[in-house]
Amino acid sequence: MTKSRAGVAVVYGARAGVGGLGNSAAAAIAAAARAGGQVFALGPGHAIPWPLPGGLPPVDWVSPPEFLPAWMIRYSWLRWRTGDMVLRRNCSLGQWAADHAERLQPQAVYSLTEVACEILQWANRSNIPRVLDNPNGHIRNFQQVLEREFGKWGSGRFRGHPTLAMVDRVTREYELAGRIRVYSQWGKKSMVDFGVPAAKIHVVNQTINLDRFHPPISRLRPGGPLRVCYVGSLCLRKGFIYLLRAIRAIGAQHVALEIVGATGDRWSARLFDAERRGLQITCAPGDPLPAYQRAELFVLPTLEDGLPFVLPEAMAAGLPVIVTNQAGASECVRPGHTGWVIPAGDVEALSGALDQAIRCRNDLPGMGLRARTEVEQYAGPGRVQELADWFYNGVSEQCPG
């Protein structure tokens, strides 16, 4: 006897609403809930408060068990092999989600990368629509960038995320997915360059809470060192080392850097501690909004990224930005109007952009206000409905009855 099907299963590996991947999950869940049907959110819960306008979506939250206990992460060999740790956790979550899908029998699946393989296999066997959400570029480019950077700044063998086994896993997810959502034209090009069919890929921009991320009522006046903000994990892929080197190149006395984020692994933490010496840096995890509102300029030196949420957040908070050309971030920045676009991994180019920002310091508030205006169109609340329409139109085409 065939079980009846109902609802949509959304699978995700980071708490919805927390960090970049969590915000991706939040948008996917909110979009799936727009049709009014039953939605099963299969993943590690959600942030309180909910990060998007409209309040917590009416979905069934199904949380997984703790696959890797804290003691194992802290004291076992996994603490030195973050790539193996992430792979083990994501494979366990993926299998857990597929087991739930077998019981729940959803009529469609929407999953973020790295935790999708098992439920996409199940969806293929069940012949139901399946969408993959890919926040970055192709996983192979991701891995090659980190291998290159580790060879440049580290020593020994790269044991971080993603491992080659994770590359194989995500490549298989690309193959299993019926359709793939990416966040930028850069992300789509990265996928196509590594062999994913272009017809499978659709660009839907991010959405952020424009009510929450807004310029301050009054921003601090220019004075003293230029107040620069960086938000994100301190890992090699994010390019933090190039920002620190660029600040040193123009003179530590000219820039005060506020960082909101945590180190991504033990090796990156050691590198950061060594490179920050003599620079004016404050660093702590937490809510980035106060840092955005204190700053005069936001810098995103990433070496590979589909389109990190921190960029539209910073622009919505009224900041001009410096971004690299190796991320979708460059697509929502107009050079000379709302910020600067520079080559990735180029200390000289980054120090030059910082120097220009210092020289035109009085113009930065106006650039920031233009950034706010433009991001209202780029990442406004309408993007959730756009994602919902794209998802459900595809579901209807595959399941017309």
C-alpha positions in Angstrom: 0.0 0.0 0.0 1.3 3.4 -0.9 1.6 6.0 1.8 -0.1 9.4 1.2 2.2 12.3 0.8 1.8 15.8 2.4 4.0 18.8 3.0 7.5 19.9 2.3 10.7 18.8 4.1 13.3 21.5 4.6 16.7 20.1 5.7 19.4 22.3 7.2 22.6 21.9 9.3 22.9 25.3 11.1 20.4 26.7 13.5 17.9 28.8 11.5 18.6 32.5 11.8 22.1 32.1 13.2 25.1 33.0 11.0 25.2 32.8 7.2 24.0 29.2 6.8 21.4 29.7 9.5 20.0 32.7 7.7 19.9 30.7 4.5 17.9 28.1 6.3 15.6 30.7 7.8 14.8 32.1 4.3 14.2 28.6 2.9 11.8 27.7 5.8 9.9 31.0 5.5 9.6 30.6 1.7 8.3 27.0 2.1 5.7 28.1 4.6 4.3 30.8 2.2 2.0 28.2 0.5 0.2 27.5 3.7 0.8 23.7 3.6 2.6 21.6 6.1 6.3 22.2 6.4 8.7 20.0 8.3 11.9 21.8 9.3 14.4 19.1 9.8 17.4 20.6 11.5 18.9 22.1 14.7 16.0 24.4 15.6 15.8 28.2 15.2 16.9 31.5 16.7 14.9 33.5 19.1 13.9 36.1 18.0 13.2 35.0 14.5 15.4 37.0 12.1 12.9 37.8 9.4 9.8 40.0 9.4 6.4 38.4 10.0 7.4 36.3 13.0 8.1 32.6 13.3 6.7 30.6 10.4 4.0 28.0 11.2 6.1 24.9 10.6 6.7 21.6 12.4 10.2 21.9 14.0 11.9 18.5 14.2 15.3 18.7 15.9 18.0 16.0 15.6 19.9 14.4 18.5 23.4 15.5 19.4 25.5 13.5 16.9 28.9 14.7 18.2 28.9 15.4 22.0 30.9 18.4 23.2 33.5 16.3 24.9 34.3 14.5 21.6 34.8 17.8 19.7 36.9 19.2 22.5 39.1 16.2 23.6 39.2 13.6 20.8 41.3 13.6 17.7 38.5 15.5 15.9 39.6 18.8 17.5 42.6 18.8 15.1 40.6 17.6 12.1 37.7 20.0 11.7 37.0 18.8 8.1 36.4 15.2 9.4 34.3 16.5 12.2 32.0 18.5 9.9 31.8 15.6 7.5 30.8 13.1 10.2 28.2 15.5 11.7 26.6 16.3 8.3 26.5 12.7 7.2 24.7 11.8 10.4 22.2 14.6 10.1 21.6 13.8 6.5 20.8 10.2 7.3 18.6 11.2 10.2 16.6 13.6 7.9 16.2 10.8 5.3 14.9 8.4 7.9 12.3 11.1 9.0 11.3 11.6 5.3 10.6 7.9 5.0 8.2 8.3 7.9 6.7 11.7 7.1 6.4 11.1 3.3 6.7 14.8 2.2 5.6 15.7 -1.4 8.8 17.8 -2.0 12.2 18.3 -0.5 14.3 21.5 -0.1 17.7 21.0 1.4 20.9 23.0 2.0 24.2 21.6 0.7 26.4 19.2 2.8 23.4 17.7 4.7 21.3 16.8 1.6 22.8 13.7 0.0 20.7 11.1 1.8 17.3 12.9 1.6 18.0 13.6 -2.1 18.6 9.9 -2.7 15.3 9.2 -1.0 13.5 11.8 -3.0 14.9 10.4 -6.2 13.7 6.9 -5.3 10.3 8.4 -4.4 10.2 10.5 -7.6 9.3 13.8 -5.9 10.6 17.3 -6.5 14.0 18.1 -4.9 15.7 21.4 -4.6 19.3 22.0 -3.4 20.3 25.4 -1.8 23.9 26.2 -2.5 25.1 29.4 -0.6 28.7 29.3 -2.0 30.3 28.6 -5.3 31.1 25.1 -6.4 32.4 22.9 -3.5 35.5 22.1 -5.6 36.4 25.7 -5.9 35.8 26.2 -2.2 38.2 23.3 -1.4 40.9 24.5 -3.9 40.9 28.0 -2.4 41.5 26.7 1.1 44.2 24.2 -0.1 46.0 27.1 -1.8 45.6 29.5 1.2 46.8 26.8 3.7 49.8 26.1 1.5 50.6 29.8 1.6 50.0 30.6 5.3 50.1 27.2 7.0 52.3 24.1 7.3 51.7 20.4 7.1 48.6 18.9 5.6 45.3 20.7 5.3 42.8 19.0 7.6 40.1 21.6 7.6 36.7 21.8 5.9 35.9 20.8 3.2 37.7 17.5 3.0 38.0 15.7 -0.4 35.3 13.3 0.9 33.0 16.3 1.5 33.8 17.5 -2.0 32.6 14.1 -3.4 29.5 14.2 -1.2 28.4 17.7 -2.3 29.2 16.9 -6.0 26.9 14.0 -5.6 24.2 16.3 -4.2 24.5 18.5 -7.3 23.8 15.5 -9.4 20.9 14.3 -7.4 19.1 17.7 -7.2 16.4 18.4 -9.7 17.0 22.2 -9.3 19.7 24.2 -7.5 19.2 27.7 -6.0 22.3 30.0 -5.8 22.6 33.5 -4.5 24.5 35.3 -7.2 25.6 35.2 -10.9 29.1 34.6 -9.5 27.8 31.5 -7.7 26.1 30.3 -10.9 29.2 30.8 -13.0 31.3 28.9 -10.4 28.9 26.0 -10.6 28.9 26.0 -14.4 32.6 26.3 -14.6 33.0 23.0 -12.7 30.5 21.2 -14.9 27.0 21.6 -13.3 24.4 22.2 -16.1 23.4 25.8 -16.3 19.7 24.9 -16.9 19.6 23.3 -13.4 20.7 26.5 -11.6 18.5 29.5 -10.7 19.7 32.8 -8.9 17.5 34.1 -6.1 19.0 36.9 -4.1 19.1 36.8 -0.3 16.6 38.6 1.9 17.4 40.4 5.2 15.4 42.1 7.8 15.6 45.7 6.7 13.7 46.8 9.8 16.3 45.4 12.1 19.4 46.4 10.0 19.2 50.1 9.6 21.5 53.1 9.9 21.9 54.7 13.4 19.9 57.8 14.2 23.2 59.6 14.3 26.5 58.1 13.4 29.7 59.1 15.2 31.6 61.9 13.5 34.8 61.2 11.7 37.8 61.6 14.0 40.8 59.5 15.0 41.5 56.3 13.1 39.0 55.2 10.4 36.5 52.9 12.1 36.3 49.7 10.0 34.1 46.7 10.6 34.5 43.1 9.6 31.8 40.5 10.4 32.3 36.8 9.9 34.3 33.7 10.8 38.1 34.3 11.0 39.0 31.5 8.6 41.3 31.5 5.6 38.5 31.5 3.1 37.2 34.8 4.4 40.5 36.5 3.7 41.0 38.1 7.1 44.8 37.8 6.8 44.8 40.2 3.8 42.8 42.8 5.7 45.3 42.7 8.6 48.2 43.0 6.2 46.6 45.9 4.4 46.0 47.8 7.6 49.6 47.2 8.6 50.7 48.5 5.1 49.0 51.8 5.4 49.9 52.3 9.1 48.2 50.8 12.2 47.6 54.3 13.5 45.2 55.0 10.6 42.6 52.2 11.2 40.6 50.9 14.1 39.2 47.5 13.2 36.2 46.0 15.0 35.6 42.3 14.3 32.4 40.4 15.1 33.1 36.7 14.8 34.9 33.7 16.1 37.9 31.8 14.7 36.9 29.0 12.5 39.6 26.5 13.6 42.6 26.3 16.0 45.1 27.0 13.2 43.3 30.2 12.1 43.2 31.3 15.7 47.0 31.1 16.0 47.5 32.9 12.7 45.1 35.7 13.8 46.8 36.1 17.1 50.2 36.4 15.4 49.0 38.9 12.7 47.0 41.2 15.0 50.0 42.3 17.1 50.5 46.1 16.9 47.1 46.7 15.3 44.1 48.5 16.8 41.6 45.6 16.9 38.7 44.6 19.1 37.2 41.2 18.5 34.2 39.3 19.9 31.3 37.2 18.7 27.8 38.5 19.1 25.2 40.7 17.5 26.8 42.6 14.6 24.3 45.5 14.5 26.0 47.7 17.1 29.3 47.2 15.2 27.7 48.2 11.9 26.3 51.3 13.5 29.6 52.3 15.1 31.6 51.9 11.9 32.3 54.1 9.0 33.3 51.4 6.5 32.7 47.6 6.1 35.3 45.4 4.6 34.6 41.9 3.2 37.9 40.4 1.9 36.5 37.0 1.1 38.2 34.7 -1.4 35.1 32.6 -2.2 31.5 33.2 -1.3 28.1 33.1 -3.1 27.0 36.2 -1.4 27.5 36.5 2.4 24.6 37.8 4.4 26.9 40.3 6.2 27.2 42.4 3.1 23.6 43.4 2.6 23.3 43.7 6.4 26.2 46.2 6.5 24.8 48.1 3.5 21.3 48.2 5.1 23.0 49.7 8.2 24.2 52.5 6.0 27.8 51.5 5.4 29.9 51.8 2.2 31.8 48.6 1.6 35.0 47.2 0.2 34.5 43.7 -1.4 36.4 41.4 -3.6 35.6 40.1 -7.1 35.6 36.5 -6.1 32.2 36.5 -4.5 28.7 37.5 -5.5 29.1 40.5 -3.2 30.6 42.5 -6.0 27.2 42.4 -7.8 25.5 44.7 -5.4 28.3 47.3 -5.0 28.7 50.2 -7.4 32.4 51.3 -7.4 32.7 54.9 -6.4 29.0 55.1 -5.5 28.5 52.6 -2.7 32.0 51.2 -2.3 35.0 49.5 -3.8 35.5 46.2 -5.7 39.1 44.8 -5.6 40.9 41.7 -6.6 40.7 38.9 -4.0 43.9 38.1 -2.0 45.6 41.4 -3.0 47.1 43.3 -0.1 48.2 46.2 -2.3 44.7 46.7 -3.8 43.0 46.4 -0.4 45.4 48.9 1.3 44.8 51.2 -1.7 41.0 51.1 -1.2 41.4 51.7 2.5 43.7 54.7 1.8 41.1 56.1 -0.6 38.4 55.7 2.0 40.5 57.6 4.5 41.1 60.4 1.9 37.4 60.7 1.1 36.3 60.1 4.7 33.7 62.9 4.7 32.0 61.3 1.7 31.6 57.9 3.4 28.2 58.7 5.1 26.7 59.7 1.8 28.0 56.5 0.1 26.5 54.5 3.0 23.0 56.1 2.6 23.1 55.2 -1.1 24.1 51.7 -0.2 21.0 51.5 2.1 18.7 52.6 -0.7 20.1 50.1 -3.2 20.1 47.1 -0.9 16.4 47.7 -0.2 15.7 46.6 -3.7 18.5 43.9 -3.8 17.6 42.0 -0.6 14.2 43.3 0.4 11.4 41.1 1.8 10.1 40.4 -1.7 12.9 37.9 -2.1 11.2 35.4 0.2 8.1 35.4 -2.0 10.3 35.1 -5.1 12.0 32.0 -3.6 8.6 30.6 -2.7 7.2 31.2 -6.2 10.2 29.6 -7.8 10.1 26.6 -5.5 6.4 25.8 -5.8 6.2 26.5 -9.5 8.8 23.8 -9.9 6.9 21.5 -7.6 3.7 22.0 -9.6 5.5 21.3 -12.9 6.8 18.0 -11.7 3.5 17.1 -9.8 0.8 18.7 -11.9 -1.9 16.5 -10.2 
